[in-house]
Amino acid sequence: MAYYHRLGQIPRKRHTQFRQPDGTLYAEQLVGTLGFHGVSSLLYHVHPPTQIKRVGEPEPYGPKLLKDRPLAPSHLRTLAQTTTGGDYLAARQTMIGNADVTLSICNPTERRMAYYYKNALADEVIFVHEGSGELWSQLGIVRFEPGDYVVIPRTIIHQLHFDEGPVRLLIIESFSPVETCRRYRNHFGQLLEHSPYCERDIRPPAELITGDVQESGEYLVRIKKEGYLHQLIYAHSPFDVVGWDGYFYPYATSIHDFEPITGRLHQPPPVHQHFEAHNFVICSFVPRLFDYHPLSVPAPYNHSNVDSDEVLYYVAGNFMSRRGVDLASFTVHPSGIPHGPHPGTVEASLGKKETHELAVMVDTFRPLYLTEAALPYLDEKYPLSWSPDFQHEPPRAADMMD
């Protein structure tokens, strides 16, 4: 949820006659959440969005969570995996998840999707680690660049079109609406002065997709729901919207536009919060000044996540509290075990004035589980890496972590 936006042609009043040049009515569609009580948008189609031509066979599509693994910190190294599959759906590998959220890597080789895609159960937040391109949806085009979060609400039919060059994505799938943080908003929904970002940093669709929307044919929409990809073939392109307005739409916002909140002493992780959803939050660690008390300790203190599991995905820079961690790595610290800086990193942090790190953090209030797909990336030695005599491997991307 961002703010009210409109694009294209719409009638002056809702649910009134709105006619095409040939005199036929445009087909109005309400897309909304929470049973008419959440945010919504009204779309106006050239063709009714209900004209299913054929139903195909569903395909299994979903991760297998491993709930019988020992309780221990985990480190997943994914940097060496430059490609994970062909198109956007085939390339998705889910690493971690629970009933509220999943985290996947996705490094596709194909530039365009030959079909349309809809997630019927979850919002998707795509963090663009590498690559650029455009999100095409019924509501228009959103351009994205490295460092962008692309937020796609559930049920929005879309395609991803990538530019030339490598693509590396982190996909956070949320089974509840992804929103801006309540403590950053007033009761009207406007982002407040103390918020680390504002409406100017949110980029809604800028233009509608045009083309020969009158042409009939077969248009495959793949719908993800309950562990399957369902195949529905429609008679007309779903990208036939001539106008829409509302609060429900995809958008992009950049981690580089997140303004850090700092203090005289070390600030707790909630100051890094970027988004919230039911039972989890998404945080952005960005370049910032360290604490400015003369005796401050920049490195984070040891802490116990009594009620939450913590995942960090490393994007750029050098995390002074961790050793031997690559870019595109995940560290997973479950509730029940205290965690903190590696030996020697606290003393090494003293006197440091700033950091240039970039990372995405997900904190959950229900336990997270690794998946079968995560096992090939697992650093089996990581749980022992706080021992004083542990020999840390140098990061495989050390030249990128200066």
N, C-alpha and C positions, 0 to 999 in steps of 0.2 A: 504494500500500500504506500503510495507516494502522495499525490495531490490531484486535484481535478485537472483533466486535460481533455481537449477535443481536437479532432482531426478530420478533414474532409467535409462532406455535405451531410447535414442533419436537419430534420424539420424543427420548427420553432418550439413545438410542444411534443412531449413524449406520447407515444401510443396514438399518434394521429396519422392520417393518410399522408404518405410520402411517395410520390409517383416518379417512375422512370420516364425518360423522353418518349417512350412508346405508349405511355399511359398506364402501364401495369404498376402495381405497387412494389416498392422495395420490401424485402422481408426483414422485419425487425427481430432481433434476438437479444435477450437479456442474458448476460454472463455474470454470475455473481456467486457469493459465498454465504455460508452460514444461514441457509434457508431464508433468503430475502432480507436478512438482518445485517449482513456483512457488506463489504465494498462490492461494487458492481459497475459494469459498463453496458451501454446499449449500442449494438452494432446494426448496421443497415446493409443487407446483402442484395446483390443483383438476383441471386437464386436462393430459394429456401435452403437453409443449412441442413435439412433433414432428408435430402434425396439420396438415400443409400441405394446403390445399384446391385451390389453383391457383398456377401459376407464371406471372408476367407477363414482358414483354420488358424486358431491361436497357436502361438509358439511359446514354450517355456522361456522365461526371461527374468532372472532374479538371482541374488547371491545366496550362498549357503553359509549361515552364521555358525561359527564354531564355539559352542557354549561350554565345552568340556576342557578347555585349555587351562593350564595353571595360572593363578593370579600373579601377574608380574608386569613390569613396564615393558613396552614393546617399541622397536625401532624398525620402520620399513624403509628400505632404500629403493626408490623408484627412478632415480636420475638416469641410470643406464638404459632404461626402457624408453627408447626414443619413439617407438611406435607400438601401439597396442591393438591395432586392427585396421580395417578398411574404413567404413563410414562411421558416422558419429555414434550410432547405437552399437555397432559391432565392436567398436574400440573401447567401450566403457567397461572398466574392471572395478567392481566394488571391493574396497579394502576393509572397511569398518562399518558397523551399523548396529542399530537396534530398532525398536518399534516406532521411534520418533524421527530418526534421521539416518541417512547413509552417506558415506564419503567414497567417491570413486575417482580414479584417474582415467583420463581419456586422451590418447595421443593418436588421432586418426590420420590416415594417409590420403583419403579421398576428400576432395575440396567441397563437394556438394552432396546433399542428400537427394536421392532419386525418388523420394516419397515425402509425405508430410508426417509430422510426429506430434502426439499429444500425450502428456502425462495426466491421466484421469484422477489420480489420487494424491499427487504431491506437487508442491512448488519446487522448482529447481533453481539453484543459485550456482551459476558457472563462474568460477574464478579463472581468468585468462592469465596463465603463467607465461606462456609463449604463444605467439601467433596473433593474428588480427582477422577481421572480416565483418560480416553483417548477420544479424539475426533478422530473418524475414518471418513475419507473422500476419495473421488476419488484421492486426491493428497497425501494421506498418513496419518500417525498417529501423533497426537500432544498430548503429555502428559500434564496434568494440575494438579495443586495443589492449596490449599487455598491461596488467594491473587492474583491469576492469572486473567488477562483479556484474554479471548479467542476470537479472532476476526475472524468472519466467513463471507467472502464476499458473496453477493447475488449470487444465482444460484448454489452454491457449494452443491452437494449432500453429506449428512453426517449422522452420527449416534453419539450419546453420550453413552459411556460405563462407568458407575460409579463403584468405588470400594465400599466395604462394609462400612457402617457407614452413618450418617446423611448427607444430601445434602441440601445446601441452596444457591440459585443462584439469582443474580440480572441480568436481561436481558434487555439490551438497544438495541432497534430496530431502525435503522436509515434508512430513505428513501432516503438518498444520501450516497455516498461513505464515509467510515470512514478512515481518513488519519492521519499520523503524522503531527505535527504542522508546518506550512509553515515557521514560524520564527525560527524554529530549523534546517532548511535544507538549504543547498546551492543550486545553480541553477542546479547542477547535481543530486540532490535528497539525497545527503549524509547528515547525521545528524552532526551538527556542534559541536564544543568544548563546547559551553555554553548550549547545550541541556541537560536536566535532565536525559536522557537515550540515549543509542546508539545502533547500530546494534547488538552488543554482547548480549544485553538484549532481543532481539527478537528471538523467537524459532520457526522456520518453521517446516513443517513436516519432521520427521527424517527417516521414512521408509515407503515404500509402503505396502499396504495390499496384502498378497498373499493368494492363495487358489485355488480351482478348478474352475477357471473362465470359463472353457469350458462348464460347465454344464448348460443346458437350464432348464427353469422352469418359475415360476411367482415371480416377485420381485416388491413389492409395493413401489412406491415413492409417498409420500404425499407432495404436492406442495402448499405453502401458497401464495395466491394472491387475492387482492381486497376483503378481508373479508370472504374468503372461503378456506377450505382445499380441493384441487383437488386430485383425486385418479387415478394415472396412473400405470398400471401393465406392466412391461417390461419383455422381454423374457430372458434377461441375467442380471447378477449382474452389477450394475453401478460401482462396485469396481473392474474393470478389466483393469485399467490403468497400463501400463508397464513402462511408463516414461513421464516426462513433464518438461517444463522449462518456466520461465517468472517471472512476478511481481505480479501475481494475485493468492493468495493462503491463506488458513487460517494459523494463527499463534497464539502464546501465548506470553505474556510479563507480568511480575509481578509488582504489586504495590510496592513490597518490593525492587525492583530495581530502583524505581524512586528516583532520588537524589534531595532533596529539594533545592530551591533557597531562601536564607534568606538575610536579610539586617539589617542595623543599626536602621531603623525605620520599622514600619509595612508594609509588602508588600501586594499589591492588589491581588485579586483572580487569575488573569491571570498567575501568577508565578506557579500556581499549575496545569496548563493545560497539559493534557496527549495526547488527541486526538482532532481532529476537524472534523466537517461535515457541511453541508449547514444549516445555521440558529441555530446551537447549538455546544457546546463544552463539552468535558468530562474532569474533573479535578480529581487529586489524592491528598488528604491531607494525609501526611505521618509524622512519627516522625521527629522532627526537633528542632534546637535551636531557641529560640525566639529572638526578636530584641535586639541589644546590645547597643543602646544609653542609657546613664545613667538615662534618664527620659522617656524612651519608655513605651508605654502602649501595652502589648502583646495582650490583647483582641481586636477583630476587632471593628472598629468604626461603628456607625450607618450609614447605607447607603440606598439610594433609587435606586432600579433597574429600572431606567427610561425606558430602552429598553428591559429588559429581565426578565424572570421568573427563579427562582433559586430553585433547588432541591438538598438536601443533603441526602445521604444514609449512615447511621452510621455503621461502621464495627467493630471498636475496640477502646479502650482507652476512655478518658474522655474529651469531648469537653467543655472547660472552659467557653465558652460563652453561653452554653445552660444548662437548668435545666430540670429534669424530662423526658429526652429523652433516650429511650432504644437503645440497639444495634438492627440492622435490622429495625430501624425506618426510615421513610422518613419525612423530613420537607420540605414544599413547601411554598416559599415566592414569591407572584406574583408581577409583576410590578404595580406601582401605589400606593404601600404602603411601607413606610420606615421600615426597620427592623435592628436589631442589638442585642447586648448582653442582656441577662436577667438581671434584677435589681440585683446589688451586685456583678456581675461577673467581672466588670471592675476593681473595687478596689481589688478584690480577685486575679486578675491576676498580679498585680504589683509585681515586683521582681522575678517572675517565670522565670526560665532559659530555659526550654524546654517543649515539649509536646510529648506524645506517641500515639496521636490519629491516627486513620485510617478512612478515609471516601472517598466516591465517590460523586462528585458533577456534576450535569448537569445544565448548563445555556443555556436557549433558547432565541431566538429573536422573537418568536411568543408565545401567551398565551398558557399555559398548562391547562388541565382540568382533574379533578378526574374522575374516571370511577365508574360504578355501583359496580364493584367488590371491590373497595376501601372503600366503606361506612362502612362495618363491622369493619374496622381497625381504623376508624376516632376518634381522640381525640377531642371531641366537645369543650373542655375548652381551647384548645391551643391558640386561638386568644386573650384571655384575660390574658395570662400568663406573660405579661410585666407590669401588674399592681403591685404596690409596696406591696399590701396586699394579693396578690394571693398566695394560698397554693399549692406549687408544689408537685405532687406525686413523691415519690422516683422512680428512674428507676427500672424496674423489673429485670434488669440484673446488679444490682449495684456491685455485686461481680466480674463482668467481666470488669468493667469500671475503675479500679484502675490505 
